[in-house]
Amino acid sequence: MLSSSTSTLRLHQPNRPHRSHPAAPAAGGATHLASPRRWLGHAPGAASPAPLRARAQRIRALDAAQPFDFESRAAGLLEERQRLKIAIVGFGNFGQFLARTFARQGHTLLTHSRTDHSALASTLGASFFTDPHDLCECHPDVVLLATSILSAEAVLRSLPVHRLRRNTLFVDVLSVKEFPKNLLLSSLPPDFDVICTHPMFGPESARDGWDGLPFVFDKVRVGDCPARRARAEAFLNIFEREGCRMVEMSCAEHDAHAAETQFLTHTVGRMLAMLELRSTPINTKGYETLLRLVDNTCSDSFDLYNGLFMYNKNSTELLNRLEWAMDSVKKKLFDGLHDVLRKQLFEGSPHAPNVSSSNVRK
């Protein structure tokens, strides 16, 4: 390929007699602009007239970076290679939330769910498939499982994975991690790659952007091949580009933490919702925090909350600890109340308590 400084350089001098010029050196050799007089038909060793010197300076200016130079093309090619064809299985509220960012970054989107969301998909430039066979025959690079926890197994088993390429990358975004990890490893062919992820945010908490929000991931199984590693990194780069705080940890470690950070939060929020709390004219900051907690947790479906309990083995222990903590607080309060009552009954009055003889045991 000729360099940008010589590939389009042609000078015409109609008022001068034609002179033969030596052949230009081959591409990749020394730069042709080192001796501009040879190009202008000027004798070597002679001083260049002012017009020729100015013209030579203009020729040298062609060495500046051009719009289609190698670096620009390489950068564009790299960005194009990082674009993925992503199939979102479970195009509900959370799947749509992720799809908006995927589409904005230029990825090709294929979507599927039980409910017909074809109209919404078209607004994002995505294709909607009612039949999962048609979806799989499009050979996506990534299949993103964005179903509810409770329906994940049934949806995965309904997919005709034999119609996919044999090294397709499967990713889940469920709120628990050990369950989908075991499910994907046991249900998919061994050549399929698996990454378990959990964006620790949603449409409400991330309505102002994803910057600084944690994104947990575990590269459960990624083939030792440059193309497959690059594809995994390209998918994770979607969240890194949005400013997420990338947290790599095992699925087991995630579930141990999530039992406290997520299940406990949802449990307290739903308990408070049972009290039917309302805003008052004398709200404190703490009380307003509780009201927001109720709104944030109860805006999610009960199926999500139930899934956090059913499919995280740490949840039962945490629920027992929460019950123990509540009983301990109640005991401390009532013990203090009994002490006050005893003092009032036995020490605050000069007379002993009036006990009926009928109540005295014989």
Salt bridges, closest charged atoms under 4 A:
GLU79 OE2 - ARG83 NH2 3.59
GLU137 OE2 - ARG163 NH1 2.67
ASP141 OD1 - ARG165 NH2 2.78
GLU153 OE2 - ARG157 NH2 3.25
ASP172 OD2 - LYS177 NZ 2.88
GLU178 OE1 - LYS313 NZ 3.95
ASP193 OD1 - ARG228 NH2 2.56
ASP193 OD2 - ARG231 NH2 2.89
GLU204 OE1 - ARG207 NH1 3.36
ASP224 OD1 - ARG229 NH1 2.52
GLU233 OE2 - LYS219 NZ 2.51
GLU242 OE1 - ARG104 NH2 2.93
GLU253 OE2 - HIS257 NE2 3.77
ASP255 OD1 - HIS254 ND1 2.94
GLU260 OE2 - ARG321 NH1 3.78
ASP300 OD2 - HIS266 NE2 3.94
ASP335 OD2 - LYS331 NZ 2.89
ASP339 OD1 - ARG342 NH1 3.34
